[in-house]
Amino acid sequence: MLAGESAGHLALIVALIVALGVASQILGDRFRTPSVLFLIIAGILVGPEGIGNWFPFIDPIVTEETFGGALSTIVGLSVAIIVFEGAFHLKISKLREAPSANVKLVTLGATISFLGTTVAVRYLLDTEWAIAGLVGALLIATGPTVITPILEVVAVRDRVEAALETEGIVNDVTAAILAVVIFEVLAVEESSIEIYIQRFAERLGTGLLIGLVVAGIIWYVLRHVDLSPDNAPQNARLLTLAGAVVAFATANEIFSEAGVAAVATAGIVLGNADLPYEEQIEEFKGDVTLIVLSFVFIALAALLEFQKLFGLGWQGIAVVLIVALVLRPLLVFASTTAGQFTTSERWFISFVGPRGIIPASVATLFALELQTTNPGGADTLVGAVFLVILITVVFEAGLARQIAEALDVIPMRVLIIGGGQVGRSLADRLDDRGENVVIIEKDPEIVEVAREAGFTVHKGDGTDTDVLRAAGADNAKIVVAATGDDDANLLVVQLANSKFSVETVIARANNSDNVEAFEDLGVRTISSAMATAWAIDNEIERPALSDWITHFGEEGDIQEITVTSDELIGRTLSEVGPELPPGCLIALVSRDGEVQVPGADYTVQEGDNLTLLGERDSVREAMAFCHPED
């Protein structure tokens, strides 16, 4: 084949991979499933195990020879961009959600994973300790390549998201460096613990230093250098992307795999540095990451050899089960506490730990080097790593949303537009009840005040569709327009209704003359003037009730729930009352739009809306009694 023909053929293959990647992303969005599942399927289809295996007369599209010796370099640079993008999104404000758990997951959790996996591989696959150690080190990593697509479609609470993201980014670094250290130390037959620590520290220290230097340079240029007013956002995006690649390549040139630590460091620093054009940079990096993520997953999935996977036998499946169903829950429960996470959230983190690109790419690299000296070890290494990746991605990433729904860890997301006194007070009450509250605010000073108060704040204009979407409007059940500007509130509620079909939209009307305009849109409206008048009237006429309502979030609660339980339907309140938890009563009943204070002989029907009042725990227990599906 002529050089021109070869280049044209390769260009066609790259174009196909990009097209499959975009199609996978669209399918993921359409079916609310992480795109990595479709990426792996696409990779297998275009590889030797897909078309090339099912139809022998058709040559596979992607093989190990397709990219020649450039595959490891391409994968390395792609991983750099992916890790940088994930680290850029890891905000310090998120890490404050559960700091001790985040630290333990990347220290104690990583240690449990490494030691447990190493022992399982050593005895179940009957391989040498060196190979077992390499597999154990590589399978520490979960990584942003698989975690980020999951979190895009599964709207968990911020503390859960922060734990998974932190673990993925940090453990990618740990896994890559530790595996390389083990491989290099064993290659020169040096096994003292001092050598391991020294080489690990060299790579980690080099990565941290270069990452900080590159981040500092980018920050200085973006802050103090004129990037040309006409093309400043574009130049900022290109500078940031170039910085990530330079950091990775420079660190890797000094010590192999130090580049992962460098881009992770640069990404975290820049992501929390309040850069100019930050929103444009994030948007651009997201698109670039989609392309490289597609390329890497499809290219590596095409290199899967089922013969090596099946060759591990039942022992290989046993290793996967131990890694996913024994070690993973063990390390998660050891690293988290019930005070920081609910039991359901801990199980969700336990069942969602798919392995990603770092184990696949590094294992492939090691296998190529071991092929001549230890072919059996190379097959075991690739087989074990890829088997764990394949099964965990298919079942844990592919079923992440179903797992979240079964464990009931997808909270009701409430968006509050406006982080002033009203917005923060409302957020405080809802957050205290366990709701997943996000404040949207464009004023930098108010953003800082709200963040210092511990709220999750998305900086931006709440009247912008893209800002609402980025803050989670697609998954929101309630949107509250609480700014001091009625025009802005009116636009927010219109967008919430027309663009996102939010279940409940509530608006603050600062001027009572505007109440009618809001209500004409079918929006529940609270007039600031009337709300203040009601509060004052309550203080005058019913001070005890007013005081209790004001402070009910501390000890009490009021909730409305729809009756679905067969145990209540057709029975009177006098029969149901004794079965309610102590400290809770049914204050109101709503049926067919009519609200009444029920008597003892009121007969409950399916679909009735009951207003429960009482102590917080009792109210929550009564809600489960009335509506068991929740």
N, C-alpha and C positions, 0 to 999 in steps of 0.2 A: 504494500500500500504506500502511495506517495505521502510525503510529509504533509502536504496540503490536505490530502484526503483524510489523513489521520487526525489532523487538527480539527477538520470539519466534523468528523465523527465524534470526537471528544466534546466539541462544543454542543453537538446535538444531545449527547448524554447529559451534560451539565444542565442544559435547558429542560430536559425531561425531569431531572431530579428537582429542579426549582419548581416546575409545574406541579409535580406530585406533592411537593411540600406545601404549596399554596392550597392545593385541593384538600390535603389532610387538615390544614388549619380551618378551612371552610366547613369540612365535615365535623370537625371537633366542635366548632361553634354551633353548627346545626343540631347536633345530637347531644350537646352539653357534655361532651366527653373529652378528656385531655388529648390533644393532637398527637402526642407521642405514640399512642396506640395505632393510629392510622399511618404514621410515619414508618413504624416498624413493619406493618403489614405491607406497605408499598415497597419497602426495601427488600423484603423477602420475595415479593412477586417479580421484581426486576433482576433478581440475582440467580445464581446457579440452582438454588433450592426451589425456585419458583418456576418461571417459564422454562428455564434451561433443564429442569428436572422433569417437568410434566410433558414437555414437548421436545424430545431429543433432537428433532430436526431443526429447532430454532435455537440460535445461539443466545445465551443469557446476555442481557443488556449491560449489567454492571458486574465485573469480576475483580479479583485481586489485582489483575494485570492492567485494569482500565486506567488507573492513575499512576502506575509504575511506582517508583520510589518516592513520589511526591505525596502519597496519601497521608503519611504520618505528619508531614509539615502542614498540609491542608487542615487535617483534623486538629492539630495543635493550635493554629491560628483561630480556627473556628471556636474551639473551646475557650480561648482567651476572650473572645468577644462575648460569648455566652456567660462566662463567669463574671466578667466586668459588668454586663448588663444586670445580672442578678444582684451583684453587690451594690450597684448604684441605687437600686430600689430598697436596699436594707437601711431603713432610717433608724437613727438612735431613739427617736420617740417610740418606735415599735419595740425595740429591744428592752425598753423600760417596762413593758407589759409583764414580763416574767424573767427578770435578769438571772436569778439563780438557776432556773431550769435551763436557760440557754447555755449557760456556762457548763452545767453538768452534762448536757447532751453531747457537747463537743469534747469533753474530757472523760468523765466516767463512762458515758454511753459509748464513746468511740473505743475505749479500752475493752469494755465488755464485748462489743462487736468483734474486735480484732482477735482477742484471745479465744472467744467461743467459736468463731468461724474457723480459725486455724486448727483447733483441736478436732472439730467435726470433720474437716477436710482430711486431716492427717490420718484419722482412724477409719472413717467411712470409705474414703477413696484410696486408702492404702498407698499414700504417696509420701515422699520425703518431707521433712519439716520445712525445708527451704521453699518448696512449691506451695505447701500449705500456708506458710507465712505470707507469701505473695498474694495468694487468694484472700487471706484474712485481711491484709492491709487494703487491698483494692475494694473489697466489699464493705469497708467502712462508709464509703461515699454514697450519698443519695444524689445530691447535686441539683442546681437550679435548672438543668436541662429537663429534668422530669418533674421537679416540684413546682416550678413556675406555671407550666401548662395546667397542672391540677388546680392550683389556687386561682387560676383565671376563671374556672367554671364551678368551683366549689367555694362558696362565700362563707368561710368559717370565721370565728372571732379573731380579732387582731392578735391576741396572745398566742393562739394556735398557729396562725399564719407566720408570726415572727419566729416561733420555735422551729417550724419546719424550714423556713428560709435560712435562718442562722445556721442550723445544723447542716443544711445542704451546701451552703457556700464554704463554711469553715472546714467541714469534713472532706470536701473535694480537695482542698489544699492538703489536709492531713494525709488523706489516702494516697494522693499522687506522690508526695515527698517520702512518706514512709515506705511505699512500695519500691521506689527508686533506690532508697538507702539500703533496704534489704537486698535488692538485686545486686547492687554494686559491691556491698560488703561481702556477700557470698561469692561473688565472682572472683574476688581477690583472696578469698578464704580467710578473712579476718572476721572474728565473731565476738570480740569483746564489747561489752555494753558501752564502754567509753567511745568506741569507734561509731557505734550507732547514734549515740547522742550528739557527737561532734558533727557528723555528716547531716543529721536532721537539722541541727541548729544552723549550720552553714547555709543550707538551702532556704530555711524559713527566714533567717536574718537577712539574707541577700534579697529575697523577695519583698520583705517588709521595707527595707531601705530603698530599693529602686521604686517600689510602688509609691512611697511617700515623696520621693524626689520628683517623679513624673507628675503626681497629683499637685505638688506645689508649683511646678512650672506651669501646668495648665491653668490652675487657679489664678496665678499672677497674670498670665497673658489675658485671660478672659476678663479679669478685673481692671487691669491697668493699661492694656494695649488697645489701640483703636483698630478694630477688625474690619473697618469699612462699613459705614452706616447702611449702605445698600444691601450688603450680603453678610452682615454680622451674624444672624442666626445660623445661616448655612456654614459659615466659617467656624463658628463655635462647635457645631455638630461634627464637622470633619476633624477639627483639632482634637476633640475628645476621643473620637474613634481612633485616630492616628496614635494618640498617647497610649491607649490601651494596647495596641499592637506593639508599639515600641517598648513599653514596659515588659511585656511578655517575652519578646525576642531578646532583649538585653539581659534579663535575668536568666533566661534559659541558656544563653551563650556562656554565662559564668558557671552555672550549675544546672544540670538537667532537672526539669520539673520545678525549678524555682520560679518560673514564669507564672504558674498558677497563683502562687502566693502574691506575686507582684500585682497582677491585675485585680485580684480580690481586694488587696489593700488600697490600690488607687481608686477602685470603684466605691468602696465604703467611704473613703475620705471625701471624694468629689460629690458623692450623693448627699452628703450632709453639710456641704460647704456653702449652700445658698448661692449657687452659681447664676450668673446672668443667662438668660435663654434656657433655663433648666427644663422647661416644659418641651421646647423644641428638641432639645438633646434627647430627652426620654422617648419622645415619639419616634425620632429617627432611629435610635438604637433598637427600639422594639421591632421596627421593620427589618433592619439589618440582621438582628438576632433570629427572626423568623426564617430568613433565607439560609443562614449558616446552620441553624438548628436542623432545618429540613435536609440540607446537604449531608451533614454529619450522620444523622440517624439513618437516612436511606442508604448512604454509602457503606456504613458499617453493618447494617442489617443485611445488606446484600452479600456480605462476606461470611454470614453464618453457615456453618456446616453441620447439618443435623446429625450426620454420622458421629461427629465428636460428642454431640450432646447425648444422643442415644447410647453411645458407648459407655457412658458413666453408669447406666443401668438404674436400678432402684436406689442404689446408694446416692446417685446424683440428686434424685428427687428428695431423698431423706435430708441431704445437705440444704436444699432449698427450704424445706419445711422447718428445719431447725433455725435457719437464718431468719426466715420471715415470721414464724409463729411461736418460736421459743425465745431466741435472743432478742429480737426486736421488741416484743412486749416487756421482756425483762429489763432491757436498758432504758426504755421509756419510763416505766414505773419506778425504776431506781433513780431516775434523773428528775422526775417531776413530783409534785406533791398535790394532794387534793385541795389544798388551800389556793393554789395557783390555777389549777385546771380541774374541771369536773371529771368524774370517772369516765363518762362517755367521751370527753375530749382526749383523755389519755389513751383510751382504746382506739380512737380514730388515728392519733399519731402513731400508735403501734401498728395499725393495719395499713398505713400509708407511708411506706418507706422504700419505694422502688429505686433500683440502682440505675445509673445513667451512663453518660458518655465517658467520664474519666476512667472508670473500670474497664470499659470496652476498648478504648483507644490505647491505654497503657498495657493492657493484657495482650492486645494484638502486637504491639511493639516488642514486648518481652518474648512472645511466642516465636516471632521471626528470628530473634537472636538466639533462642534456645533450640531451634529446629535442628541444628547440626550437632550440638553437644548433648542435648537431652530431649529427643523428640517425644518420648512418653510424658515427660514433665510438661512440655509445651502443650500437648493435647489436653492434659488434665487441667492446666491453667486456663486455657481458652474455654474448654468445655464447661468447667465449673462456673467461671465468671459469666459467660454468656447465658448459661442455663438460668442462673439466678436473675440476670437482667431480663431475659425474655419472660419468665414466669411472673416476676414481680411487676413488670410494666403492664403485661396483659391483664393480670387480675387486680393488682393494687391501684395502678393508674387508671386502667380501663373502667374499673368499678368504683372509683373514688367517690363519685357523687352518690351512688347507691349506698355505699358504706356510710357516708355522712348522713344520709336521710334515715337509714336504719338506726343509727346511733343518736339521731336527733341533735346534731351539733351545728346545723346551719341555722344561725339565729335570725330573728327578724331584724333586718337592717333598717335603721331609722336615719334619714338624712335631715339634718337641720341646717337650713341656709341662713346664715347670720350668726356670728359668734359673739354677739354683744351680751349684755346682762341677761336678756330674756332667753337667748339661745343657750347660753351656758347653764342657766338655772334649770331649764328643761332637760338639757343633756345630763346634768347631774342626777336628776330624778330617774330618768330612764336608765342610765348606766347603773344606778344603784339597784335597779330591779333586774339587772342582768341582760339588758338589751344591747345590741351591737350598734352603738351610736357613732355617726360620723358628722362632724361639723364642717360646713363649707364656708370659708371666709376669705375675702380678697385683701383686707387691710393687714399689712405685715405686722403691725403692732398688736392688733387684736389676735392674730394668729399666734404670736408668741405668748401672749397672756393665756390663751386657751390651752396651748400645749404645756405651759408650765403648770397649769392646773390639772394636768393629767389626761386631757381629752385627746381623742384622735381627730386631727384637723387636716382637711384637704385644702390646700391654698389654691384659690382661684375664684372666678366670678360664677356664682351660682345660677346666673341667667344664661350661661353658655352650655349648650348641649354636650359638648365634649367634656367639659368639666364635670357635669352631672354624671355622665357615663363613667368617667375615670374614678369618681368617688363611689360608684356602686349603685347607680340609679336603676340599672337593669335588674338588680336583685333586691331592691328596696320595697318594703311593704308600706312604709309610711314616709311621706315627704312633708316637712314642715317649713313653710316660708316665714321666717321670723326676723327679717331685717327691719330696719327703721324706715325703709322706703317702700311705700305701697305699690309704686310702679314696678319695682323689682320683684316684689312678692307676687304681683299679678302675672308677670312673665314667667316666674318659676312655676306657679301652679298650672299655667297653660302648657308648659313643656312637660311637666310631670304627667299630665293627663294625655296629651297628644303623642308624645314621643316614647314614653316609657310605660304607660298604662298602669301607673301605681295604684295599688288597692285603696289607700287612704291618703288624701291630700288635705292638709290643714294650713290655713293662712292667717297671719296676723294682720289685722287692719288697724293701722295707726290712726287713720282718720275715719271716724264713724260714718261719714258720708260715703265711704267707699265699700261699706259692707255689702250693699245690694249688688254692686258690680261683681264681687267675688261669689256671692251666692248664686248669681245668674249662671255661673260656670259650674254649678253643682259642687262647689268647694265648701267644706266646713270652715267657718270663719269666726275668729275670736277678735272682738273689738277691744283694743287696749283700754279705751275709756270705760266700756261696760265691765270688763274684767276687773278693773280697779274699783269700780263702784260696787260690784258684787262682793269683792274681798272686804271692803270697808263695811258694807252692810252686814256681812257675816260676823265681823268682829264686834259689831254693835248688838245684833240680835241673838246670835248663837256663838259666843266666844269659845266655848268648850269644843264644839264641833269644828270651828274654824282652826283652832290650835291643833286639833288632832289631824285634820286634813293637811295642814301646812307641814306637819312633821311625820306624816304617815309612812314615808319612805324608810324611816329609821327602824320602826318596829311593826307597823301595820301595812295593809295593802288593800286596794280596791281593784277588782278585776271583773271584766265581763266575759262570759263564756257561753258558747252555744251547747245545748244539751244534745248528746248523742247516745248516752249510756242507757242500755235497756233496763238497768236497775232503778232508774228514775222515772222513765216514761209510764204514764198512766197512774202514778201514785200522787197522793196529796203531800203538801209540805209538812203536815203534822206527822206523816209516816217517814218522810225523808229526813226531817230535821235531826232526829237522834243519831242518824248515821253520818252526818257531817262531822268533820274534825272539830274538837273543842276550840272555842275562840273564833268561830266563823259563823256567819249567818247570811241568808239570802235577803238582801235589802230591796231589790227591785226585780221585776220581770218585764221583759219586752216581748210582745207577740203581735205580729202583723203591723208593726209600726206603732203600737199603743203601749205605753209604759204605765205600770201600776205597782203600788205597794201590795204584795200578795198577802192574803189571809191564810190561816192554817188549813182551810179546806180547798185551797187552790190546787188544781190538778196539773201536773207538769206534762207537757207534750214535747215530742221531738222537734227540735228547731227553736225552742224557747231560748231567749237570751237572758241568762241570770246574772245579776250584779252581785258579786260576792264581796263581803266586807269583813275585815277582822285582822288577826295577827298574820304576819307575812307567810310563815311556813304553813299555817292552817289554810290560808287562802290557796296557796299553791297545791296543797294536797286535795283540797275540794275541787279545784279545776280538773285535776286528773280523774277524780271520781265522776264528775259530770261529763267529761269529754275524754274518755280513755285513749283515743287515737293520738292526742297531743303528746 
